[in-house]
Amino acid sequence: MADFAHAGTAVAAGAAAAAVLFKCFALHRPELPEGHWLLREGQVVGHRGCRIPEEGCVTGNTMSAFRRATENSMALELDVQMTECGEIVVFHDLRTGKILDGERKRVTRCTYDELLRRTFIRTGDEKERVPTLSDVVALAKAEGLKLVVELKGWLNTRRQTEAVLAILGAEGYLNECMIISFNPAHIYTVRSLSPTLPTAFIASDDAFAHHARKYGLRALLPLAWAADYIYRQAALRPSLLPALLGSTTISAHYPNITSDVVARARRAGLTTNAWTVNCQQEAWRLRALGVNLITTDKPHINFSRAQA
């Protein structure tokens, strides 16, 4: 019995220590002022602009995709990375091979001039080039749109984040943006550099399982699935990862956005972002729940009705 008592005391002490550390390291969450654009419900966000193959928009994160999305979106979502020369470019994949012609190479190992010389594989349009963050900010300003900027990558997080915030600040667009990322280091850095800027840590569906499959570790899949579940639940609950990182928004794959998730977010003063919603019925369901941002590849489908 004494062993059990000692074990119970150790667990209680460990939990208390964890709670103290959590409070010490948790970043302050900015309170969104009344009327802030993120508080509006049912806003359509063009995921990497607009990607509708039947309308010729097959490659996201291009200026043509962003221009097409301006017709029906209230905000544009884009992915940014830093090149070897320090330019902030709009590009999703960490390597160039699937999207651009030529050598398969990490974007962080490319110069911007090198990227400009390469052509998008799917569009085949020799005039289409990898845009910079400044290019998309200029378009958003001209069209009066908000920006949801996803920080990609796992290295040089502070240098990249500082460069992104410097561009947004120089353009006077920090109040029209939200920063999101799968990498908690990016969110933590944004919070420390710009305490009032809205952020969202993206709840991943299968981060651990994806890497287990990628590296042939199939025997570890059950453990990876369990880790993914725990990680996802921590990202969906306002008192856990969002509180630690000071996030203002819960961002998750749309099947994970339920009435309970939305209700918990509202009670905690958080907004919600559902991605990537390309089904009309799901869009109606999410609007009925009061989800704030509905991120989609197809901003031109009817998102306005609350029910079928």
C-alpha positions, 0 to 999 in steps of 0.5 A: 500500500505504501508503494501505491501511496508513493506512486500516487504522490509522485503522479500528483506532484508530476501533474502539479509541476506540469500545470505550473510549467504550462502556465509559465510557458503558455503564451498570451492569447490576444483577444479579438476586438469586437468587429474583427474580421475573423469573428464573422461566420461563414467566410469563404477562403480560397485555398491556395487561390482557386483550383478548379480543373474544369475552369483551367485552374489546376495549380494552386499558389499561382497568381492566376489561381489567386486572381480567379479566387478574388471573384468569390472569396473573402480571403486568400489562403497561401503557403510561404517558404524562404528561398536560399537567398532570403526571398519569401515565395508562395509555394506549397511543397517542400521540394520542387519536383511535383510542381515545377519542371527540372531538378527536384530540389528543396525550395530552401536550397533554391534561389529566387532567380532559379525558381523564376526560370522554371515552369509549372508542370500542370499549367504548361504556361510559360508566363506563369511564375512562382509568386512572392508574398509581396505579389499576393499582398498587392493583389489582396490589397487591390481587391480588399481581401484578407490573407490566411498565410501558412508558414511551411517548413521545419527549419530556420523558423525564426528567420522565415517568420521575421521576414514574413512579418516584415513584409506584412508590416511594410505593406500595412497588412498585419491587421488583415492577416492570420498566420497558420502552421502545422509547425508549433515553432512557427506559431510560438515565434509569431506569438513572441514577435507579434503578440496581437497577430491572430494565429492558428496551429493546424490540427493534423489528421495523420502526421505520424502515420504519414511518416510511418508509411513514408519510411516503411515503418508499417509495424509502427502504424498502430502506435502512429495512429494513437499518437495522431489521435492524441495530437489532434485532440490536443489541437482541437481543445482550447485548453491544450495546444491552442492555450499553450501557443496562444492561438486565436483560431482552431483550424482542422480538417472539416470532418473534425469540426463538430458542434462540440468543437465549435461550442468549446471554441466559442466559450474560450473566445476562439474562432474556427477554420474548416479545411478543405471543404469542396462539398456543398453539403459539408459547406452548408453543415459548417455554416449552420454550425457557425464556423468562421472560415470555410477554406475551399479549392472551389470558392465558386460553388454555392456556400450561401445556403444554410441547409439543403 
